[in-house]
Amino acid sequence: MLRKNRPAFAIGEEPLGNIRGHDIELYLDVERPYPPILRRPPYPVSLETRKEIEKHINELLDMDGIRKIGHNEIVEITTPVLIT
């Protein structure tokens, strides 16, 4: 069963499982207007950190874990990036 459904599971080379054809809806338990912690503007980071962030963003884009948004698309909630 695991081998048959292998794409659904994370493995070393591909840290995110990938199931296509199924959508989920996420609901926030925070009402509008969203608190400032969820609406943070971009902040400066070092060149080294920026390169690492771009590397991880590209990996997530390649795995369809995230998607790019249009420059006119409204995004009400952003999430900070943590480098550990």
Beta strands, then each sheet from edge to edge (+ up, - down):
end
